[in-house]
Amino acid sequence: MKFEEMKNDELHNWCKLSGGKSLKWRKQFIAALPEVFQRHLYKKYGYGSIFEYAAKLGGVSRDMVQDVIRVDKRLEKMPKLKALMPEVGLSKLRRVASIAEKKNEDEWVEKVQKMSKPALEIHIRDIRKSRPGPSKPVSPEKPIYDKKFETFSIKLDSKVILKLKIIKHKMRKGATWNEVFEKLTDLPEPKPQKNPRPAKPQSRQASTKQKREALAQTNGKCGIEGCNNPAEEIHHEKPWSIFKSHKKLLPRCKPHHELDHQSDNTVDKKFRAYKLQASLF
């Protein structure tokens, strides 16, 4: 193959294809090293150590070999995550292995497959920050992106309280107060109109003035608490596809913007917003 005879597009496409294949095979080679180490294959084929085996056959450094063996050991009881190594690579799983547990394995499998590496790294950092440290009072962990519940106080007389407790007692064992009030307020949900009043058409992109006003609220930083990264993108709190509005703009760094869109199922989020808009007529 004579590269000098190739046109620019041909050479670029060849490099792109070959590079992609080499990265894919490198991930798979690295993922196989823990099994090679456990079987002592390097000894059977005349190599002095797993490090020599990895370096000579795949050009893999000593540090990377140690990392992949350590991550493989950490994920020993999480086979679904471990199986993703050839697909997503060591870099992502190294971050997840330090925080994932057997009980939430399926959740992390989905995140590893869907999230980019920067977004995953920011997400893990946010989770660690939200956890109580040795000097902090132990309190229930508050989900960073969960906005489904609100807390409010009401005053009730003793008779009403007794009635509520009786209702709760008659429900299934372990029923929550939220379920009690949901039963008491069990009203039919408003049906979305087939042709809801269209919002005023405007550009999907907010104006420069609107963006500046949003950025001024956070001094040009990402609006997520504890994140000091510069804001690179603007997020619509209410989905643009439904509301066509720039009333609530939130500055975000790129990873946190990605997390905003992945924190809820996109279809469900749009449908909830559509129902809300329809109920306003």
C-alpha positions as CSV (number, residue, x, y, z in Angstrom):
1,M,0.0,0.0,0.0
2,K,1.5,3.3,-1.1
3,F,0.2,6.2,1.0
4,E,1.8,8.8,-1.2
5,E,-0.5,7.7,-4.0
6,M,-3.6,8.2,-2.0
7,K,-5.8,11.3,-2.2
8,N,-6.4,13.4,0.9
9,D,-9.8,11.9,1.6
10,E,-8.6,8.4,0.9
11,L,-5.7,8.7,3.3
12,H,-7.8,10.3,6.0
13,N,-10.5,7.6,5.8
14,W,-7.9,4.9,5.9
15,C,-6.3,6.4,9.0
16,K,-9.8,6.8,10.6
17,L,-10.8,3.2,9.9
18,S,-7.4,1.7,11.0
19,G,-7.3,3.9,14.2
20,G,-10.8,2.9,15.2
21,K,-10.0,-0.8,14.7
22,S,-6.7,-0.5,16.7
23,L,-8.5,1.2,19.6
24,K,-11.2,-1.5,19.6
25,W,-8.6,-4.3,19.6
26,R,-6.5,-2.6,22.3
27,K,-9.5,-2.4,24.6
28,Q,-10.2,-6.1,24.1
29,F,-6.5,-7.0,24.7
30,I,-6.4,-5.0,27.9
31,A,-9.6,-6.6,29.1
32,A,-8.1,-10.1,28.5
33,L,-5.1,-9.5,30.7
34,P,-6.6,-10.4,34.1
35,E,-7.6,-13.8,32.7
36,V,-4.1,-14.3,31.3
37,F,-2.7,-13.4,34.8
38,Q,-5.0,-15.8,36.6
39,R,-4.1,-18.7,34.2
40,H,-0.4,-17.8,34.3
41,L,-0.3,-18.0,30.5
42,Y,2.7,-15.7,30.4
43,K,4.8,-18.4,32.2
44,K,3.6,-21.1,29.9
45,Y,4.7,-19.2,26.8
46,G,8.1,-18.1,28.1
47,Y,7.5,-14.6,29.5
48,G,9.0,-13.5,32.8
49,S,5.9,-11.7,34.0
50,I,2.5,-10.4,33.1
51,F,4.0,-7.0,32.6
52,E,6.5,-8.3,30.0
53,Y,3.7,-10.3,28.3
54,A,1.5,-7.1,28.0
55,A,4.4,-4.9,26.9
56,K,5.7,-7.1,24.2
57,L,2.4,-8.3,22.8
58,G,0.3,-5.2,23.1
59,G,2.6,-2.3,24.1
60,V,0.7,-1.9,27.4
61,S,2.4,-0.2,30.3
62,R,3.0,-1.6,33.7
63,D,0.7,0.9,35.4
64,M,-2.1,0.0,33.0
65,V,-1.7,-3.7,33.7
66,Q,-1.8,-3.1,37.5
67,D,-5.0,-0.9,37.0
68,V,-6.9,-3.5,34.9
69,I,-6.1,-6.3,37.4
70,R,-7.1,-4.1,40.3
71,V,-10.4,-3.1,38.6
72,D,-11.1,-6.7,37.6
73,K,-10.7,-7.7,41.2
74,R,-13.0,-4.9,42.4
75,L,-15.7,-5.9,39.9
76,E,-15.4,-9.6,40.8
77,K,-18.9,-9.7,42.3
78,M,-20.4,-7.5,39.6
79,P,-20.2,-9.6,36.4
80,K,-22.4,-7.3,34.3
81,L,-20.1,-4.4,34.8
82,K,-17.0,-6.5,34.4
83,A,-18.4,-7.8,31.1
84,L,-18.4,-4.2,29.7
85,M,-14.6,-3.9,29.9
86,P,-13.9,-4.9,26.2
87,E,-16.7,-2.6,25.0
88,V,-16.2,0.6,27.1
89,G,-12.6,0.2,28.1
90,L,-10.6,0.5,31.3
91,S,-10.8,4.3,31.8
92,K,-14.6,4.4,32.4
93,L,-14.7,1.2,34.6
94,R,-11.8,2.4,36.7
95,R,-13.9,5.4,37.9
96,V,-17.0,3.3,38.4
97,A,-15.3,0.5,40.3
98,S,-14.4,2.8,43.2
99,I,-18.1,3.6,43.9
100,A,-20.3,0.9,42.4
101,E,-21.9,-1.8,44.6
102,K,-23.7,-5.1,43.8
103,K,-27.0,-3.7,44.8
104,N,-26.9,-0.9,42.2
105,E,-25.0,-2.7,39.5
106,D,-27.7,-2.5,36.9
107,E,-28.0,1.3,37.4
108,W,-24.2,1.7,36.8
109,V,-24.3,-0.6,33.8
110,E,-26.8,1.8,32.2
111,K,-24.8,4.9,33.1
112,V,-21.5,3.5,31.8
113,Q,-23.1,2.6,28.5
114,K,-25.0,5.9,28.0
115,M,-22.7,8.6,29.6
116,S,-19.6,10.1,28.1
117,K,-16.4,9.8,30.2
118,P,-16.4,13.5,31.3
119,A,-20.1,13.3,32.4
120,L,-19.5,10.0,34.2
121,E,-16.5,11.5,36.0
122,I,-18.5,14.6,37.1
123,H,-21.4,12.5,38.2
124,I,-19.2,10.3,40.4
125,R,-17.6,13.4,41.9
126,D,-21.0,14.9,42.7
127,I,-22.1,11.7,44.4
128,R,-19.0,11.6,46.6
129,K,-19.5,15.3,47.6
130,S,-23.1,14.6,48.6
131,R,-22.1,11.8,51.0
132,P,-21.4,12.7,54.6
133,G,-17.8,12.7,55.6
134,P,-16.3,11.8,59.0
135,S,-16.8,15.4,60.2
136,K,-20.3,15.9,58.8
137,P,-23.5,14.8,60.5
138,V,-24.9,11.6,59.1
139,S,-28.1,12.3,57.3
140,P,-30.1,10.6,54.6
141,E,-28.4,11.0,51.2
142,K,-30.3,13.5,49.1
143,P,-30.3,12.7,45.4
144,I,-28.7,15.5,43.4
145,Y,-31.1,15.5,40.5
146,D,-34.3,14.2,42.1
147,K,-37.0,16.8,42.1
148,K,-40.0,14.6,42.5
149,F,-40.6,15.3,46.2
150,E,-41.2,18.5,48.2
151,T,-41.5,18.9,52.0
152,F,-44.1,21.2,53.5
153,S,-45.8,21.5,57.0
154,I,-49.5,21.5,57.8
155,K,-51.4,21.8,61.1
156,L,-54.0,19.1,61.8
157,D,-56.2,18.5,64.8
158,S,-56.0,15.2,66.8
159,K,-59.1,13.7,65.2
160,V,-57.9,14.2,61.7
161,I,-54.5,12.8,62.6
162,L,-56.1,9.7,64.1
163,K,-58.2,9.2,61.0
164,L,-55.1,9.4,58.8
165,K,-53.3,6.9,61.0
166,I,-56.2,4.5,60.7
167,I,-56.2,4.8,56.9
168,K,-52.4,4.1,56.9
169,H,-52.8,1.1,59.2
170,K,-55.4,-0.4,56.8
171,M,-53.2,-0.1,53.8
172,R,-50.4,-2.6,53.0
173,K,-47.6,-3.1,55.5
174,G,-44.9,-0.5,55.0
175,A,-47.1,2.0,53.2
176,T,-45.7,5.6,53.2
177,W,-47.5,8.8,54.1
178,N,-47.0,9.8,50.5
179,E,-49.2,6.8,49.5
180,V,-51.8,7.8,52.0
181,F,-52.2,11.3,50.7
182,E,-52.0,9.9,47.1
183,K,-55.0,7.7,47.9
184,L,-56.9,10.6,49.5
185,T,-56.3,12.8,46.5
186,D,-56.8,10.1,43.9
187,L,-58.2,12.4,41.2
188,P,-58.1,11.6,37.5
189,E,-55.2,13.1,35.7
190,P,-56.0,15.8,33.1
191,K,-56.1,14.4,29.6
192,P,-53.7,16.1,27.2
193,Q,-55.6,18.0,24.4
194,K,-55.0,16.7,20.9
195,N,-54.2,20.2,19.7
196,P,-53.0,22.3,22.7
197,R,-52.6,26.0,22.2
198,P,-49.2,26.4,20.4
199,A,-46.6,28.4,22.2
200,K,-45.3,31.5,20.6
201,P,-42.8,30.5,17.9
202,Q,-39.3,31.7,18.5
203,S,-35.8,30.6,17.9
204,R,-34.6,27.5,19.8
205,Q,-31.4,29.5,20.6
206,A,-31.8,32.1,23.4
207,S,-30.7,35.6,22.5
208,T,-27.3,36.9,23.5
209,K,-28.9,39.1,26.1
210,Q,-30.8,36.2,27.7
211,K,-27.7,34.1,27.8
212,R,-25.7,36.9,29.4
213,E,-28.4,37.4,32.1
214,A,-28.4,33.7,32.9
215,L,-24.6,33.6,33.1
216,A,-24.6,36.6,35.3
217,Q,-26.6,34.7,37.9
218,T,-23.7,32.3,38.4
219,N,-20.7,34.6,37.5
220,G,-20.1,32.5,34.4
221,K,-19.8,29.3,36.3
222,C,-21.8,26.1,36.0
223,G,-25.0,26.4,38.0
224,I,-24.7,23.0,39.8
225,E,-23.8,23.6,43.4
226,G,-20.2,22.7,44.1
227,C,-19.1,22.8,40.5
228,N,-16.6,25.5,39.7
229,N,-16.2,24.7,36.0
230,P,-17.0,27.5,33.5
231,A,-20.4,27.4,31.9
232,E,-20.1,26.1,28.4
233,E,-23.8,25.5,27.5
234,I,-27.2,26.8,28.4
235,H,-29.9,24.3,29.6
236,H,-33.7,24.9,29.4
237,E,-35.3,23.9,32.7
238,K,-38.6,23.2,30.8
239,P,-38.1,21.1,27.6
240,W,-37.9,23.4,24.6
241,S,-39.7,20.8,22.5
242,I,-42.9,21.4,24.6
243,F,-42.8,24.9,26.0
244,K,-40.9,26.8,23.4
245,S,-39.7,29.2,26.1
246,H,-36.5,30.8,27.3
247,K,-37.9,31.9,30.6
248,K,-35.7,29.6,32.8
249,L,-32.2,29.2,31.5
250,L,-29.5,27.4,33.5
251,P,-25.8,27.7,32.9
252,R,-24.1,24.4,32.7
253,C,-20.6,22.9,32.0
254,K,-20.8,20.3,29.3
255,P,-20.8,17.2,31.5
256,H,-23.5,18.5,33.8
257,H,-25.6,19.5,30.8
258,E,-25.4,15.9,29.6
259,L,-26.4,14.7,33.1
260,D,-29.4,17.1,33.0
261,H,-30.7,15.4,29.9
262,Q,-30.0,11.9,31.2
263,S,-31.3,12.2,34.7
264,D,-34.8,11.4,33.5
265,N,-36.1,9.3,30.7
266,T,-36.5,11.7,27.8
267,V,-39.8,10.4,26.5
268,D,-41.4,10.4,30.0
269,K,-40.0,13.9,30.7
270,K,-41.6,15.2,27.5
271,F,-44.9,13.5,28.2
272,R,-45.1,14.9,31.7
273,A,-44.4,18.4,30.4
274,Y,-47.0,17.9,27.7
275,K,-49.6,16.9,30.3
276,L,-48.7,19.9,32.4
277,Q,-49.1,22.3,29.5
278,A,-52.4,20.8,28.5
279,S,-53.8,21.1,32.0
280,L,-53.3,24.8,32.0
281,F,-56.1,25.5,29.5
